[in-house]
């Protein structure tokens, strides 16, 4: 099986390209893959941040509704709970604790927020690792190109 390096088969490239050019092609392809990985991780984190922002807004809305002793849960809150995979308590909203429906909903959402925050922190660690790999690959690519150019410069100097 012939694997591709930058659109060129390794078997074909090995015979036609210098070692420097082959290493450069492999590192450039690796850099592109890592770049895509970093970008996708950033998008995931951005999306989780949007959800956390929405969740905090709903949490504040729930606290206001509890304080106002509202008798019903707004559809927006029900929809958000459904998106988050949470069951919304609609009965006994103004009962005495611990059966207070507002307090139950608030606690469910706070727990979900804590879970999202924890996974976001883990995602940040994964992002840092991906950025580190990307930087190492680009540094290695830069070193290979620099040494290749130095070698070529020395060869040209020797020919004069």
URWO-V887733 format. One record per residue. N is the residue number from 1. RES is the residue in one letter. PHI is phi in whole degrees, 0 to 359 (* if undefined). OMEGA is omega in radians with two decimals (NA if undefined). BURIAL is b if it has 24 or more other ideal C-beta (glycine too) atoms within 12 Angstrom, else e. Layout:
BEGIN
n=<N	N>
res=<RES	RES>
phi=<PHI	PHI>
omega=<OMEGA	OMEGA>
burial=<BURIAL	BURIAL>
END
This chain:
BEGIN
n=<1	2	3	4	5	6	7	8	9	10	11	12	13	14	15	16	17	18	19	20	21	22	23	24	25	26	27	28	29	30	31	32	33	34	35	36	37	38	39	40	41	42	43	44	45	46	47	48	49	50	51	52	53	54	55	56	57	58	59	60	61	62	63	64	65	66	67	68	69	70	71	72	73	74	75	76	77	78	79	80	81	82	83	84	85	86	87	88	89	90	91	92	93	94	95	96	97	98	99	100	101	102	103	104	105	106	107	108	109	110	111	112	113	114	115	116	117	118	119	120	121	122	123	124	125	126	127	128	129	130	131	132	133	134	135	136	137	138	139	140	141	142	143	144	145	146	147	148	149	150	151	152	153	154	155	156	157	158	159	160>
res=<X	X	X	X	X	X	X	X	X	X	X	X	X	X	X	X	X	X	X	X	X	X	X	X	X	X	X	X	X	X	X	X	X	X	X	X	X	X	X	X	X	X	X	X	X	X	X	X	X	X	X	X	X	X	X	X	X	X	X	X	X	X	X	X	X	X	X	X	X	X	X	X	X	X	X	X	X	X	X	X	X	X	X	X	X	X	X	X	X	X	X	X	X	X	X	X	X	X	X	X	X	X	X	X	X	X	X	X	X	X	X	X	X	X	X	X	X	X	X	X	X	X	X	X	X	X	X	X	X	X	X	X	X	X	X	X	X	X	X	X	X	X	X	X	X	X	X	X	X	X	X	X	X	X	X	X	X	X	X	X>
phi=<*	259	269	265	233	57	85	246	296	301	299	291	294	298	278	256	256	288	300	301	293	294	298	299	297	296	293	295	295	298	299	297	297	293	300	298	297	298	298	292	294	296	297	300	294	301	297	294	296	297	296	297	297	300	297	294	295	295	299	296	297	298	297	295	296	296	295	281	55	297	262	214	268	297	300	303	291	299	297	295	300	296	300	276	77	251	270	269	273	250	258	61	299	249	293	287	302	270	266	291	297	298	296	299	296	298	295	300	289	297	296	296	298	298	296	297	295	297	291	295	296	295	297	295	295	296	296	300	295	294	295	298	298	299	296	297	297	292	294	297	299	297	296	297	296	296	294	296	295	296	296	295	297	295	299	294	298	290	283	281>
omega=<-3.14	3.11	-3.11	3.03	-3.14	3.12	-3.14	3.09	-3.11	-3.14	3.12	-3.08	-3.09	-3.14	-3.03	-3.06	3.03	3.12	3.11	-3.12	3.12	3.10	3.12	3.13	3.14	-3.13	3.11	3.10	3.11	3.11	3.11	3.12	3.13	3.08	3.10	3.13	3.13	-3.14	3.13	3.10	3.10	3.12	3.11	-3.13	3.11	3.14	3.10	3.10	3.10	3.13	3.11	3.11	3.10	-3.12	3.11	3.08	3.11	3.11	3.09	3.10	3.11	3.12	3.09	3.13	3.11	-3.12	3.13	-3.09	3.11	-3.07	-3.13	3.13	3.13	-3.13	3.13	3.13	3.13	3.14	-3.13	3.10	3.13	3.10	-3.10	-3.14	-3.13	3.05	3.14	3.08	-3.11	-3.13	3.08	-3.06	-3.08	3.09	3.09	3.06	0.11	-3.08	-3.11	-3.09	3.12	-3.13	3.10	3.14	3.13	-3.13	3.10	-3.10	3.08	3.11	3.11	3.10	3.11	3.11	3.12	3.13	3.12	3.14	3.09	3.10	3.09	3.09	3.12	3.10	3.11	3.11	3.12	3.13	3.14	3.11	3.11	3.10	3.13	3.13	3.11	3.14	3.14	3.08	3.11	3.11	3.12	3.12	3.13	3.14	3.14	-3.14	3.10	3.11	3.09	-3.14	3.13	3.10	3.11	3.11	-3.14	3.10	3.13	-3.12	-3.10	NA>
burial=<e	e	e	e	b	e	e	e	e	e	e	e	b	e	e	e	e	e	e	e	e	b	b	b	b	b	b	b	b	b	b	e	e	b	e	e	e	b	e	e	b	e	e	e	b	e	e	b	e	e	b	b	e	b	b	e	e	b	b	e	b	b	e	e	b	b	e	e	e	e	e	e	b	e	e	e	b	e	e	b	b	e	e	b	e	b	e	b	b	e	e	e	b	e	e	e	e	e	e	e	b	b	b	b	b	b	e	b	b	e	e	b	b	e	e	b	e	e	e	b	e	e	b	e	e	e	b	e	e	b	e	e	e	b	e	e	b	e	e	e	b	e	e	b	e	e	e	e	e	e	e	e	e	e	e	e	e	e	e	e>
END
